[in-house]
Amino acid sequence: MNRSIARRLASMFALVALFVFTLVGTGLFLVLRTQLEHHLRESLDDRTQIARIIVYHAVTPERWRTCREKLTDMTPHDGSTVYSVTSADPNYHFGTPVHGTVTKSWSGGYERIAPAGGGPDMLTSTVTLPANAARPPVQLQVASSYSPNLRTMRVFGSALAALSALGSLAVLLLSYSVTRIGLAPLTRLTRDASAVSPNNRSQRLNTASLPLELNDLANSFNGALERLDGAYGRLESFNADVAHELRTPVTILIGQTEVALTRNRSVDDLRHTLQSNLEEFERMRTIINDMLFLARADQGERATGLVEVSLAVEVAHTLEFLEIPLEEARVHAQLHGDAVARVNRSLFGRACTNLLMNAIQHCEPGASISVTIGRGEGPMRNQVRVAVANPGEPIAPDVLEHLFDRFYRAEVSRTNSRENHGLGLAIVKAIAEMHRGTVSAHSANGINTFSFSLAASVMSASGDVPAVRANPNATGVAADTAYSSLAKGKSA
């Protein structure tokens, strides 16, 4: 069951107030008890001193009778104070001494006695007077009852408990009201957050009027909304692009099939139609496979089956695999540098293939493609960078930012953009991220460079590797679906 923050805070404040009131009340109670006992002892001293003077001067039988009368007059009717005199001579006796269990004693002859016959405790003071004339030695005892003190303490304790309870209740009610006022910004924040919907994704929480404690929470929520809005927008764009990309081959397949069914066709015509349809099916399969691969990458999938390899050797295998596309485009490639890293060989080869095919498609005949493997610098010194550079038309900075986006084609700045479906560089980015790396694009002085990075294993070799020539007998990278299409001259 969800509980109100205001009620919970008010309850906590009330408990704290009750604890403080109890602590203070206990202290006051102990101080009052000590003071009352001190006052009782002072009063007992005064009564003892007066009784002592009276008994001391009763040196004859006549004066003793007068002493008895005075002590009787001094004894209150409620029995709160008791006087008694005892001696060896029975003629010099008065009252009955207090007897019982001594619960506490002090220096100076003070004792706290619980009477044997019951009743409140008594504080006693006993004084011995020496013989004087005809009066023998006597022992004077004066006792005062604790009953007034106990009655006062009982009334004070009850009043203190009632005031503590009332004070805690007042704190509970006031703190609940104050807490509701203090939580008003949180209520407003909740109301603003509930107004965010798929149809109003651009709305953000207003942090200008929020207190400092809620400002970080609102900023974090706004950041989450920004990320969700971006992901939602990319999903919408991705769905639209996928629908557009798949619509074209489906439309072609429907059109060609309808034309083939309009009249009787020869076997060669039907074979030609089926071959054309097969190419479109291959294109659709490639798009679907790439989409599934990117979907797994978006879910945070990491590269598995990592092995420590020489990146130059892997790139050389890729160049050998792409010998036919290189020759058909009449361009050649050179490989420089080397480094060792732990990679998934199939994924690494696919990323290199996509970068090289991108460079081949946008190179003029006779141009040279440069593949450079080197160690990163500065914050990237623990990364290995694989860069593919080719001469070409300059690319605008605003276009460079989106070249690794899905289905993005810079038709103005790039040529042959309609020959692929715009997922090649996006796959390179996904593979780099699966290896905890990054991608980048750079255009300057007529050279366009696309690169991706990987985590390095050891210090990379510094020397240049001679230009690699295709070798039909060399072992290439595993040819998956994307490679098979590349072998036919199509982009992955």
N, C-alpha and C positions, 0 to 999 in steps of 0.2 A: 504494500500500500504506500503510495507516494504521500509524503508529509510536506506541509507548507514550510518553506524556509523561514517565513516570518514567525510562525508558531514555534518552530524549533529554536530559533534565536531567542524569542521571548521566554521560552521555558528555560533555556540555558542561563539567561540573565536572571530570571527569578531564582533558580537554584544557587547561582553565585551570590545573589543578594541574601538569600536565606542562610547560606553558609557564613557570610560576613556578619549578618545580624546575630546569628548563633554564637559566633566567635566573640563578638563585642559584648553580647549579653552575658556570656559565661564569665568574661573578664570583669564586667560590672558586678555580677553576682558574687564572685569571689572577693572583690574589693569591699563590697557592702558587708559581707559576712565578717571579714576581718575587722572592719571598722566597728561594727556592732559589738563584736566580742571585746575589742579594745575599750569601747565605751562602757560595757558591762563590767570590765575589770576595774576601770577608774571609779565607777559608781560603788563597786564593792569596797574599794580602798577607802572611799569617803565614809561609808557606813561603818567599816571596821575601825577606823580612826575614832569616830564618835563613840562607838560602843566601848572601845578600849579606854577612853578617858573616863567614861562613866564607871566602868568596872574598877578601874585603877583607884579611884577615890572612895570606893565603898569599903572602908577599912574597919567599920563597926557594924554590928547587926542592924542598928537603926538605918544607917546609910545603905546597907545591902537591900533592906526592904524598899528604900527609895530607888535604888538601882534597878530592882526588879520591875517596879512600876514604870520607870522610864523605858526600859527595854520592851515591856509589853506595849506601851504606847507607840514605840517605833516599829513594831511588827505589823505590816499591812494585813488586812483581812483575807486578801486573795492568796496569801502564802507565797508571794513572789520573793520575799526576803525572810529568812529565818535566822534568829539569834539563839545561841545556846552557850551555857557556861557549865563546866564540870570541874570538880575538885575532889580531894580526899574527904573533905568535910561535907556531909550531906546537907548541911544548912546553907551552903554556898553552891546551890544548883539552880539552873534556869533553862527551861526548854529541853528539847530533845535534839541531840546532834544528828546530822544527816549521815546515814550509813548506806553503803551500796558498792557497786563496782566502779573503781577508778578507771576512767577511759583515757584521761590525759592529765598530766601534771606539769607544772612550771616551777621554776625557782621562786623562792619567796613564800612558799607554802600554799600556792594555788593548786587546786585540783578540780577536775571536772568529774562529777560522780553521777552515775545512773542509779537513782534510788532503788533500794531493794523492794519496796512496795509498789513500784511503778510510778508513772508520771514523768514530766519533763526532766531533763538533766539539770543539775545544779552546779554552780561555780562556787567553790568554798575557799575561805581564807581562815587559817587557824593561827592564833597568837597565844603564847604562854606568858602569863603575868606572874611575876614573883610575889612572895608573901609581903604583906604590908600591914603592920600593926596586928590587929586581931584577925585579919583576913588571911587564910592560907593561900598557897600558890593555886592559881586557877588557869584553866584552858578555855579561851574564848574562840568560838567558831561562828562566822557569819557566812551565810549561803544565799546566793541570788539565783533565781530561776532563769533558765534559758527560754522560757515560754514566750516572752515578748519578742525576743530575737527570732525565734522560729516562726512566730506569726508574721512578723515583718518580712522575713525572707520568703515565706510562702506567698504573701500578697505581691511582693516585688517580682518573684519568679513568674507568677501567673500573668501579671501585667506585662512583663517583658516578653513572654511567649506569645501573648495576644498581639502585642505591637509588632513583633517580628513577623508573625503570620500576615497581619494586615499590610505591613511594609512590603513583604514579598509579593503579595497579591497586587499591590499598587505598582510595584516594579514590573510585574508580569503584564498588566494592562497597558502601562505607559510604554514599555519596551516593544510590545506588539504594535502599538500605533506608530511609534518612531521607526520601527523596522519596516513597516509597510511604506512609510514615506521614503525611507532610505533605499528601498528596493524598487521604487517607482521607475528609475532608469532601466532596471532589468526587465520590468514589465513592458516598457516601451520597446526595448530591444527584442523581446519575444514577439511583440506585435509586428514589428518591422520584418523579423525573420519569417514569420508565418505568411507574409504577403508575397514572398518570393515564390514564383511558379515557373513552369516551362514557358509560359507566354510572357513572362516578365523577368527574364534572366538577367537583364542589365541592372536591375535594382540592387543597391548595396545598402548596408547598414550605415546610418549616420553616426559617426564617431566624434563629431565636434562637441556635442553636449553630454557625452558620457563621462563618468568619473574615471579616475586613473585605473582603478581595479578592474573595470570592465573594458577599458580601451584595448588592451592586448587581446582579450577574447573576441571583441568585435573585429579587430584587424585580422585575426586568424580566421574568423568566419568569412570575412570578405575575401581573404586569400583563397579559402576553399571554394567560394562561389566563383572566383575568377578561374580557378583550375577546372571546376565542373563546367563552367560556361565554355571554356576553350575545348574541353573534351567533347561536350555536346555539339559544339559547332563543327569540330573535326569529324564527329560521327555523322552529322547531317551531310557535310561535304563529301565524306567517304561514301555514304550510301548513294548520294546523287551521282558521284563519279562512277561508282560501280555499275549503277543502273545504266548510265550513259555508255560505259565501255562494253557492257554485255549486250546492250540494245543493238549496237552496230552489227556485230557478227550474227545475232539472231535475225535481224532484218535481212541481212544478206542471204542467210540460209533459207528464210521463208521465200524471199524473192526468187532465188535460183530454183527452189523446189517448185514454186508455182509456175515459173516459165517452163520447167522441164515437163510439167504435167499438162500444159496447154495442148500439146500435140505429140504424136509419136516421135521418138528420138532414136537415133542410131546408138549402137553400143558405145562407139567412141564418144558421142556427145554425152551419154549418161556417165561414162567413165570420167570425162572431163568435169562434169558437174559434181560427181562424188569426190574427186580429188580437190576441187575448190572447196566443197563443204568440209572435207577433212581438215584442210588448212584452217578454216574458221573454227572448227571444233578444237584443234590444237591450240589456237589462240585463246579460246575460252578456257580450256583446261589450264593453260599457263597463268591466266589472270586469276582463276580460282585458287590454284596452288599458291600463288604469291600472296593472295589475300589471306589464306589460311596461315601461311607462314608469318605474315605481319600481325595477325590476330594473336598468335602464340607469343610473339615478341612483346606485344602490348600488355600481355598478362604477366610480364616480368620473367619470362623463361630465360634461363641462362644457358650458355653453350656448355655441352657436356662432351665427354670423350676427348678431352684436351691432351695433346701430346706436344712435347718440346721439339720444335723443328727449326730449320733454317728457312727464313722467309724468302730469301733469294732463290732457294731451290724450288719452293712452292710456286713462286711467281714465274720462274722459268718453265715449270710444267704447264702453267696456264698459258703462257705465250706459245708453247709448242702446240697446245690444244687449239689455239686460235690462229694457227698458221694459215688456214684457208681464208678466213675473213680478212686477215692482214694482207694477203696476196691479192684478194679481190679488190680491196680498197686501195692497193698500191701504196701502202705505208709500211714503215718498218719501226720496230721498237727496240729501245736500249734499256738495259737494267743496270742500275748503279747502287752500290752499298749492300749491306746485309745486316741482319740482326737475328737473334734467337728469341722465340716467344712460345708460350703454350697456347695452342689454338686448336680448334676443330678444323681439320684439314679441308673437309668438304665445304663448310661454311666460309672459310677463308678463301678457298678457290672461287666460290661463287661471288664473293664481294669483289675480288680482283677481276673476274670475268666481266662483271657488270661495269666496273670502272673502265676497263679496256674497251669494251664494246661501245660505251658512251664516247670514248675518245676516237675510236675508229669511225663512228658514224658522223662525227663532226670535224673530220680532218679532210683537207684537200689532198688529192693524189700527190705522191712524192714527199709528203710531210713525215716528220719523225716524232714518234711518241716516246716520252721519257718516263720510266718508272724508277722512282727513287725510294730506297729504304734507309731510314736513318733514325737516330735517337732524338727524342724531343728535348727541348731546352726549357730552362726555368721550371715552372710548376709541372711541366710535362716531361721532365727528365726521366721519370720511371715508365714512360710510354714509348712505344715504337711507332713510327709514322710511315705509312705506305702512301706515296703520292704519285698520281698519274697526270702528266702534263702534256698538252698538245697545243699546237698553234691554232688559232681560230678567232672569230670575231669577238670583240670585247663584250663582256656581260655586265649589265648595269648592277650596281650594288643592291637595289631593291629586288632584283631578280635572283641574285646569289643567295639571298636569305631563304628562298623557297625552293631551291633546286632539289633539296632532299625531301620535300613534301610529296605525299602520294598523289599520283595522277597529275603532277604539275609539269607543264610543258612551256618552256620559254620560247614561243614560236617566233617572237620578234627577234630575239637575240640568237637563236639556235636554228640550225637547219635540220631537216629530216626528223622533225619532232613528231610527225604523224606515223612514223614507222614503228613506234613502240607504244606501249600502253601506260607509260609514266610511273612504273613501279621499280625500275632498276635501281635508281639512286636511293629510293626509300628503303629497299632491301639492304643496300650497303650500310645505311644508317642503323637499321635494326641489327645487323650482324655485328657492327662495331659496339653497339650498346650491350649486346649479349656477351661480348668479351670485355665489358666495362671500359669501352673506349668512346671516342667522339668522331665526328666527321667535320669537314670544312671544305669550302670552295673559295678560290681566289682567281682573279682575272687582272692581269697587268702586262703591259708591253706586248700585246698580241698573243700571250700565252695564258691558257686557261688550265688551272690545276685543281684537281679533285683528290681529296685524301681522306684516309681514316686511320685511327690509331688503335693500338692494342697494348696490353700490359707487357712490359719487357721481362725476360727471364734473366739474361746475363748482359754484360756490356756488348753492344753491337760492334761488329767488325767495321773498320773504317775504310778499307780500300774499295775501289770501284771494281765491279765485275764486268768483264767485257760484254759487248752486245750479244744477245742470245739469238741464235738462228733456229728456225723450226727444224725439228728432227722427227721424221715420220715414225722412227722406231722407238722413240722415247716413251716412257710411261707417264701418262698425263693424270690430271686430277679426275676423280670419280665423276663420270658423266651422268648427272641426274637429269630430270626433265628439262630444267632450264638450259643445261649444257647441250642437250640434244637439239633443242630449238636453235641454239646459237650455231651449232655445226651446220644448220641449214641457212645461216645468214640472217637470223632474226635475233632481236634483242631479248634478253631475259629481264 
